[in-house]
């Protein structure tokens, strides 16, 4: 069986790009459908009441969240590919 090597930079870039798209789509969903977004978010937290922290608006910290999510996912994608390549050698 041939072992596949992941390109760390390519994988990191793809991870960051997908994160950027998902972040923008999620922010649009919160802006356009706040109640539905709240219901989905609450279901992801196993029914925990998020009403005390829910603003119903993506404004205010959109850019900080966008930048940190994209950078964080780029680092995670690079680390994943690097570790994958190390484990695949064994």
C-alpha positions as CSV (number, residue, x, y, z in Angstrom):
1,X,0.0,0.0,0.0
2,X,1.3,3.5,-0.9
3,X,1.5,5.9,1.9
4,X,0.2,9.4,1.2
5,X,2.0,12.4,2.4
6,X,0.1,15.6,3.2
7,X,1.4,18.9,2.1
8,X,1.4,20.9,5.4
9,X,1.1,24.3,3.9
10,X,-1.6,23.2,1.4
11,X,-3.6,21.5,4.2
12,X,-3.3,24.5,6.5
13,X,-4.4,26.9,3.7
14,X,-7.4,24.7,2.8
15,X,-8.4,24.5,6.5
16,X,-8.2,28.2,7.0
17,X,-10.1,28.9,3.8
18,X,-13.0,26.6,4.8
19,X,-13.1,28.1,8.3
20,X,-13.3,31.6,6.7
21,X,-16.3,30.6,4.6
22,X,-18.1,28.8,7.5
23,X,-17.5,31.8,9.8
24,X,-19.0,34.2,7.3
25,X,-22.0,31.9,6.6
26,X,-22.6,31.4,10.3
27,X,-22.4,35.2,11.0
28,X,-24.9,35.8,8.2
29,X,-27.2,33.1,9.6
30,X,-27.1,34.8,13.0
31,X,-27.9,38.2,11.4
32,X,-30.7,36.9,9.2
33,X,-32.2,34.2,11.5
34,X,-31.2,35.0,15.1
35,X,-33.9,32.7,16.8
36,X,-33.1,29.7,14.6
37,X,-29.4,30.3,15.1
38,X,-29.9,30.5,18.9
39,X,-31.9,27.2,18.8
40,X,-29.1,25.5,16.8
41,X,-26.4,26.8,19.1
42,X,-28.3,25.7,22.2
43,X,-28.7,22.2,20.7
44,X,-25.0,22.0,20.2
45,X,-24.5,22.8,23.9
46,X,-26.8,19.9,24.9
47,X,-29.7,22.2,25.7
48,X,-27.8,24.5,28.0
49,X,-29.6,27.9,28.4
50,X,-27.5,30.4,26.4
51,X,-30.0,33.2,26.6
52,X,-27.9,35.1,29.2
53,X,-24.9,35.3,26.8
54,X,-26.9,35.4,23.5
55,X,-26.7,38.8,21.7
56,X,-28.5,37.8,18.5
57,X,-26.1,39.8,16.5
58,X,-22.7,39.0,14.9
59,X,-21.6,42.6,15.1
60,X,-19.1,44.0,17.4
61,X,-16.5,41.3,17.5
62,X,-16.9,39.9,13.9
63,X,-13.4,40.8,12.7
64,X,-11.6,39.7,15.8
65,X,-13.5,36.4,15.8
66,X,-12.9,36.0,12.0
67,X,-9.1,36.6,12.3
68,X,-8.6,34.4,15.3
69,X,-10.7,31.5,14.0
70,X,-8.9,31.6,10.6
71,X,-5.4,31.8,12.2
72,X,-6.3,29.2,14.8
73,X,-7.5,26.8,12.1
74,X,-4.5,27.4,9.9
75,X,-2.2,26.4,12.8
76,X,-4.4,23.4,13.6
77,X,-4.4,22.3,9.9
78,X,-0.7,22.6,9.7
79,X,-0.1,20.7,12.9
80,X,-2.6,18.0,11.8
81,X,-0.8,17.5,8.5
82,X,2.6,17.5,10.2
83,X,1.5,14.9,12.8
84,X,-0.2,12.8,10.1
85,X,3.0,12.7,8.1
86,X,5.0,11.7,11.1
87,X,2.6,8.9,12.2
88,X,2.2,7.7,8.6
89,X,6.0,6.9,8.4
90,X,5.6,4.3,11.1
